[in-house]
Amino acid sequence: MGNLSFIIGRRGVHNLSENIEFLKVLQHDLHKVRIPGALPHQVAMPNERAREADALAAWMGRNFLRESFEKSFYRKSLIFAVRNLQNPRPLIYQQKAEVIDLFKESNAVTLHAAILKSKLLNFFNEARYYPYSSLKYHILLTCALYYNFTKGHELRELYLCENVPEDSPLQIIYQDRGRRWSILPKRKKRGLSRIWPKFYHSWDYRKEMSLGGDFRVLAGLFSSIGSWSVALASIEDFHEFLVSN
């Protein structure tokens, strides 16, 4: 089959070189979960544009409840407060092999899909001064921003869209059974909200989204959360809470 597995047109990467680029973007923070052989952060990204996407995603994620430096790389949850008091080390090390196996995937689109589905990656914070930040959603934000940057789009042109067909699944930043959120270029009457650096701006200026029913309890909370990764992780946590109760 050669490189045919990477030539999947509008639904992913187009060639082997592009696949390698996006694999590096998706793998760039493996050092934060202490994966053996992970590249140092300063050399993990494939190019300067990818580093810009990473820096922007970090800026969008590190603006909620800054605390003193945490020794733990375990994410604190706004939904599961009791879990914040538990020692995460046994859980993380018990399943560390799962993280290693997940990132062995050699197809960027397949790896991206696995990250979207992964519950384990949402246990890790992205920055230890910001323990509520989510490594999982930082990776997905970085990837979506980078994809759009490679297509010539700037932040001011990007919108948060719900259940709208994407040019590539690499633009998806959140997914559950009822909704799929993507970062896409401006589309008439299709964008729910501009992508603002602080999540609460995008949330407050949104058009109607599908977070109804039990999820309405999150509306007030989201109006006070600046961090994109904290907000997305909280939606996943709340969905998990509803399923388990």
Kinemage of the C-alpha trace (Angstrom):
@kinemage 1
@onewidth
@group {chain A} dominant
@subgroup {mainchain}
@vectorlist {calphas} color= white
{ca met a 1} P 0.000 0.000 0.000
{ca gly a 2} L 3.008 2.324 0.381
{ca asn a 3} L 1.904 5.800 1.441
{ca leu a 4} L -1.726 5.323 0.349
{ca ser a 5} L -2.865 5.111 3.969
{ca phe a 6} L -1.944 8.783 4.354
{ca ile a 7} L -3.646 10.042 1.182
{ca ile a 8} L -7.136 10.518 2.551
{ca gly a 9} L -8.023 13.868 1.022
{ca arg a 10} L -10.332 16.209 2.888
{ca arg a 11} L -10.627 13.890 5.857
{ca gly a 12} L -7.003 14.028 6.999
{ca val a 13} L -3.380 14.386 5.937
{ca his a 14} L -2.361 14.166 2.299
{ca asn a 15} L 1.132 12.675 2.336
{ca leu a 16} L 3.761 11.043 4.497
{ca ser a 17} L 5.601 14.315 5.216
{ca glu a 18} L 2.414 15.986 6.468
{ca asn a 19} L 1.585 12.909 8.537
{ca ile a 20} L 4.979 13.103 10.258
{ca glu a 21} L 4.443 16.814 10.976
{ca phe a 22} L 1.143 16.213 12.722
{ca leu a 23} L 2.471 13.181 14.591
{ca lys a 24} L 5.154 15.446 16.065
{ca val a 25} L 2.533 18.028 17.022
{ca leu a 26} L 0.399 15.394 18.749
{ca gln a 27} L 3.440 13.913 20.519
{ca his a 28} L 5.149 17.167 21.500
{ca asp a 29} L 4.265 17.062 25.220
{ca leu a 30} L 5.120 13.433 25.986
{ca his a 31} L 7.890 14.623 28.301
{ca lys a 32} L 5.156 15.968 30.610
{ca val a 33} L 3.960 12.437 31.319
{ca arg a 34} L 7.536 11.147 31.547
{ca ile a 35} L 7.392 8.827 28.558
{ca pro a 36} L 10.801 7.190 27.977
{ca gly a 37} L 12.572 8.725 24.988
{ca ala a 38} L 10.265 11.756 24.759
{ca leu a 39} L 11.931 14.704 23.039
{ca pro a 40} L 12.621 17.889 25.027
{ca his a 41} L 9.936 20.495 24.433
{ca gln a 42} L 12.221 22.933 22.605
{ca val a 43} L 12.980 20.430 19.826
{ca ala a 44} L 9.773 18.368 19.754
{ca met a 45} L 7.854 20.548 17.290
{ca pro a 46} L 8.415 20.216 13.517
{ca asn a 47} L 8.646 23.941 12.697
{ca glu a 48} L 8.160 27.506 13.907
{ca arg a 49} L 4.478 27.623 12.948
{ca ala a 50} L 3.843 24.580 15.145
{ca arg a 51} L 5.664 26.273 18.017
{ca glu a 52} L 3.419 29.315 17.549
{ca ala a 53} L 0.318 27.097 17.730
{ca asp a 54} L 1.656 25.449 20.892
{ca ala a 55} L 2.420 28.789 22.526
{ca leu a 56} L -1.031 30.135 21.638
{ca ala a 57} L -2.767 27.012 22.967
{ca ala a 58} L -0.745 27.278 26.188
{ca trp a 59} L -1.677 30.955 26.544
{ca met a 60} L -5.342 30.041 25.993
{ca gly a 61} L -5.070 27.331 28.652
{ca arg a 62} L -2.993 28.939 31.387
{ca asn a 63} L -5.333 31.630 32.629
{ca phe a 64} L -7.331 29.971 35.379
{ca leu a 65} L -6.418 29.610 39.080
{ca arg a 66} L -2.650 29.899 38.991
{ca glu a 67} L -1.224 28.143 42.045
{ca ser a 68} L 2.189 27.419 43.505
{ca phe a 69} L 4.254 24.878 41.594
{ca glu a 70} L 2.735 21.405 41.873
{ca lys a 71} L 4.981 18.375 42.141
{ca ser a 72} L 2.164 16.260 40.755
{ca phe a 73} L 1.351 16.244 37.036
{ca tyr a 74} L -2.176 15.109 37.916
{ca arg a 75} L -4.983 17.454 36.813
{ca lys a 76} L -7.321 18.907 39.409
{ca ser a 77} L -11.023 18.769 38.503
{ca leu a 78} L -13.728 21.374 39.049
{ca ile a 79} L -16.345 18.601 38.916
{ca phe a 80} L -14.735 15.785 40.914
{ca ala a 81} L -13.486 17.756 43.918
{ca val a 82} L -12.918 14.646 46.050
{ca arg a 83} L -10.551 13.260 43.424
{ca asn a 84} L -8.300 16.308 43.929
{ca leu a 85} L -7.484 15.073 47.436
{ca gln a 86} L -6.530 11.561 46.339
{ca asn a 87} L -3.036 10.357 45.518
{ca pro a 88} L -3.038 9.854 41.738
{ca arg a 89} L 0.344 8.116 41.541
{ca pro a 90} L -0.939 4.509 41.683
{ca leu a 91} L -3.562 5.202 38.990
{ca ile a 92} L -1.165 6.996 36.661
{ca tyr a 93} L 1.655 4.501 36.943
{ca gln a 94} L -0.732 1.578 36.675
{ca gln a 95} L -1.911 2.848 33.304
{ca lys a 96} L 1.288 4.489 32.074
{ca ala a 97} L 1.774 1.631 29.614
{ca glu a 98} L -1.563 2.604 28.051
{ca val a 99} L -0.246 6.101 27.290
{ca ile a 100} L 2.923 4.659 25.778
{ca asp a 101} L 0.933 2.278 23.592
{ca leu a 102} L -1.466 5.036 22.519
{ca phe a 103} L 1.363 7.207 21.184
{ca lys a 104} L 2.948 4.353 19.245
{ca glu a 105} L 0.320 4.932 16.548
{ca ser a 106} L 1.978 6.015 13.274
{ca asn a 107} L -1.042 7.586 11.546
{ca ala a 108} L -1.744 11.123 12.730
{ca val a 109} L -5.499 11.003 12.111
{ca thr a 110} L -5.820 7.689 13.967
{ca leu a 111} L -3.734 9.009 16.867
{ca his a 112} L -5.838 12.174 17.021
{ca ala a 113} L -9.010 10.059 17.226
{ca ala a 114} L -7.466 7.996 20.046
{ca ile a 115} L -6.569 11.166 21.987
{ca leu a 116} L -10.152 12.431 21.611
{ca lys a 117} L -11.456 9.196 23.135
{ca ser a 118} L -8.813 8.868 25.841
{ca lys a 119} L -10.003 9.321 29.422
{ca leu a 120} L -6.531 8.733 30.815
{ca leu a 121} L -4.926 11.738 29.087
{ca asn a 122} L -7.444 14.006 30.792
{ca phe a 123} L -5.929 13.005 34.152
{ca phe a 124} L -2.790 15.037 33.370
{ca asn a 125} L -2.384 18.781 33.708
{ca glu a 126} L -0.649 20.802 31.002
{ca ala a 127} L 1.272 23.089 33.352
{ca arg a 128} L 2.048 22.483 37.009
{ca tyr a 129} L 1.454 26.115 37.954
{ca tyr a 130} L -2.032 25.642 36.477
{ca pro a 131} L -3.162 22.283 37.878
{ca tyr a 132} L -6.703 22.593 36.478
{ca ser a 133} L -5.370 22.765 32.911
{ca ser a 134} L -5.691 19.634 30.766
{ca leu a 135} L -2.859 18.088 28.779
{ca lys a 136} L -5.376 16.269 26.569
{ca tyr a 137} L -7.149 19.412 25.482
{ca his a 138} L -3.945 21.397 25.134
{ca ile a 139} L -2.739 18.802 22.599
{ca leu a 140} L -6.033 18.918 20.682
{ca leu a 141} L -6.103 22.736 20.678
{ca thr a 142} L -2.515 22.892 19.458
{ca cys a 143} L -3.267 20.463 16.654
{ca ala a 144} L -6.407 22.303 15.513
{ca leu a 145} L -4.686 25.686 15.573
{ca tyr a 146} L -1.680 24.327 13.691
{ca tyr a 147} L -3.849 22.715 11.030
{ca asn a 148} L -5.622 26.024 10.401
{ca phe a 149} L -2.354 27.948 10.417
{ca thr a 150} L -0.926 25.617 7.748
{ca lys a 151} L -3.938 26.456 5.564
{ca gly a 152} L -3.204 30.173 5.814
{ca his a 153} L -5.765 31.116 8.475
{ca glu a 154} L -5.054 33.392 11.437
{ca leu a 155} L -6.677 33.350 14.884
{ca arg a 156} L -9.019 36.244 14.015
{ca glu a 157} L -10.525 34.106 11.211
{ca leu a 158} L -11.313 31.063 13.346
{ca tyr a 159} L -14.633 30.005 14.847
{ca leu a 160} L -15.823 27.413 17.323
{ca cys a 161} L -18.308 25.246 15.401
{ca glu a 162} L -20.601 22.466 16.558
{ca asn a 163} L -21.443 19.396 14.454
{ca val a 164} L -20.253 21.113 11.267
{ca pro a 165} L -18.345 19.079 8.628
{ca glu a 166} L -14.612 19.739 8.950
{ca asp a 167} L -11.937 19.891 6.264
{ca ser a 168} L -10.012 17.479 8.481
{ca pro a 169} L -10.697 15.620 11.749
{ca leu a 170} L -7.505 17.273 13.011
{ca gln a 171} L -9.638 20.400 13.564
{ca ile a 172} L -11.800 18.667 16.202
{ca ile a 173} L -11.127 19.710 19.816
{ca tyr a 174} L -13.982 18.000 21.695
{ca gln a 175} L -16.377 15.131 21.033
{ca asp a 176} L -19.003 13.142 22.887
{ca arg a 177} L -22.157 11.312 21.833
{ca gly a 178} L -24.160 14.466 21.217
{ca arg a 179} L -21.717 17.072 20.017
{ca arg a 180} L -18.495 17.642 18.146
{ca trp a 181} L -16.688 20.950 18.517
{ca ser a 182} L -14.170 22.026 15.895
{ca ile a 183} L -12.070 25.087 15.171
{ca leu a 184} L -12.847 26.141 11.600
{ca pro a 185} L -12.400 29.180 9.365
{ca lys a 186} L -15.300 31.628 9.228
{ca arg a 187} L -18.427 30.161 7.633
{ca lys a 188} L -21.608 32.164 7.081
{ca lys a 189} L -24.239 31.244 9.667
{ca arg a 190} L -22.230 28.181 10.696
{ca gly a 191} L -19.783 29.514 13.263
{ca leu a 192} L -21.090 29.455 16.817
{ca ser a 193} L -18.582 31.943 18.168
{ca arg a 194} L -15.289 33.573 17.340
{ca ile a 195} L -12.240 31.917 18.889
{ca trp a 196} L -11.159 34.366 21.575
{ca pro a 197} L -8.018 33.797 23.679
{ca lys a 198} L -10.207 33.537 26.796
{ca phe a 199} L -12.892 30.882 26.701
{ca tyr a 200} L -15.540 32.928 28.509
{ca his a 201} L -15.523 35.492 25.686
{ca ser a 202} L -16.269 32.795 23.109
{ca trp a 203} L -18.863 31.288 25.445
{ca asp a 204} L -20.673 34.551 26.210
{ca tyr a 205} L -20.830 35.572 22.529
{ca arg a 206} L -21.919 32.135 21.329
{ca lys a 207} L -24.952 31.297 19.304
{ca glu a 208} L -27.085 28.451 20.648
{ca met a 209} L -25.142 25.275 21.477
{ca ser a 210} L -26.380 21.828 22.430
{ca leu a 211} L -25.380 22.065 26.100
{ca gly a 212} L -28.973 21.910 27.320
{ca gly a 213} L -30.672 19.841 29.979
{ca asp a 214} L -28.364 18.903 32.838
{ca phe a 215} L -25.499 20.728 31.142
{ca arg a 216} L -27.163 24.090 31.798
{ca val a 217} L -25.579 24.034 35.222
{ca leu a 218} L -22.257 24.674 33.473
{ca ala a 219} L -23.417 27.899 31.810
{ca gly a 220} L -22.639 30.155 34.751
{ca leu a 221} L -19.363 28.376 35.437
{ca phe a 222} L -18.174 28.841 31.848
{ca ser a 223} L -18.797 32.580 32.061
{ca ser a 224} L -15.967 32.730 34.599
{ca ile a 225} L -13.440 30.338 33.013
{ca gly a 226} L -10.780 31.878 30.803
{ca ser a 227} L -8.947 28.637 30.091
{ca trp a 228} L -10.010 26.606 27.058
{ca ser a 229} L -8.465 23.391 28.345
{ca val a 230} L -10.115 23.771 31.779
{ca ala a 231} L -13.516 24.359 30.150
{ca leu a 232} L -13.240 21.408 27.772
{ca ala a 233} L -11.955 19.109 30.528
{ca ser a 234} L -14.866 20.205 32.747
{ca ile a 235} L -17.392 19.299 30.040
{ca glu a 236} L -15.840 15.838 29.797
{ca asp a 237} L -15.821 15.485 33.600
{ca phe a 238} L -19.449 16.568 33.868
{ca his a 239} L -20.478 14.146 31.122
{ca glu a 240} L -18.693 11.383 33.033
{ca phe a 241} L -20.453 12.472 36.241
{ca leu a 242} L -23.886 12.248 34.596
{ca val a 243} L -23.165 8.813 33.142
{ca ser a 244} L -21.953 7.448 36.483
{ca asn a 245} L -24.904 8.760 38.543
